[in-house]
Amino acid sequence: MDDKAEKPEKPEKPEKQNEAPQFDWVNERFQCSLPNVFKTLRLQVEEDVKTRNGLRPSNSPYEFSVTEDGDAFTVLMQAKDVQRSVIFSLAGHAILVRDGDGGKIFEVTLTFNDKGECKLNVNEKERELWQVRRMALEDLMFRAN
């Protein structure tokens, strides 16, 4: 006797269940626009500043703040006689990161790849948002005055 005849075959799944869900590339690509990534970056930087201020000793002579000015925002470290800053600005082709004197630190460009992922590029290397924030702010937030 044939084994296949004795065992009932499993019903095949309907065609629709085997299909991958439709990828909404239009919305994903919209989210991967410079203005949207810039807004997300600003919100995350504000959280970084709150966290860093929370780590200061109670008698610390310095403080960090964020100010916004149109298509730019500035992270400021202010102490008694010292003031340093990092400026993030939205340009047509990139997010520019500059020091307080306006000198270029780096710029961030975006790529929406074939996997549907939004990638940030700095100096021809892919970066995550936290890495961009660290690259921009680590010296400002942790360098001894």
Residue pairs with C-beta under 8 A, 6 or more apart in sequence:
23 116
25 116
28 112
28 116
28 118
29 112
30 36
31 118
32 110
32 112
32 118
33 110
34 90
34 91
34 92
34 94
34 95
34 110
35 90
37 95
37 108
37 110
37 118
37 120
37 129
38 71
38 88
38 90
38 95
40 129
41 88
41 95
41 129
41 132
41 133
42 66
42 68
42 73
42 88
44 129
44 130
44 133
45 66
45 73
45 75
45 88
45 133
45 137
46 66
48 133
48 137
48 141
49 64
49 65
49 66
49 75
52 64
52 141
53 63
53 64
56 62
56 63
61 79
61 80
62 77
62 78
62 79
62 82
62 145
63 77
63 78
63 79
64 75
64 76
64 77
64 78
64 140
64 141
65 75
65 76
65 78
66 73
66 74
66 75
66 76
67 73
67 74
67 76
71 89
71 90
72 87
72 88
72 89
72 90
73 87
73 88
74 85
74 86
74 87
74 88
75 85
75 86
75 88
75 136
75 137
75 140
76 83
76 84
76 85
77 83
77 84
77 85
77 140
77 141
79 145
82 145
83 100
84 99
84 100
84 140
85 99
85 100
85 140
86 97
86 98
86 99
86 100
86 105
86 136
86 137
86 140
87 96
87 97
87 98
87 99
87 100
87 102
88 95
88 96
88 97
88 136
89 95
89 96
89 98
90 96
91 107
93 109
94 107
94 108
94 109
95 107
95 108
96 104
96 107
97 104
97 105
97 106
97 107
97 108
97 132
97 135
97 136
98 104
98 105
99 105
105 135
105 136
106 122
106 123
106 135
106 136
107 122
108 120
108 121
108 122
108 127
108 132
109 120
109 121
110 118
110 119
110 120
110 121
111 118
111 119
111 121
111 126
112 118
112 119
113 119
119 126
120 126
120 127
120 128
120 129
120 132
121 127
122 131
122 132
122 135
127 135
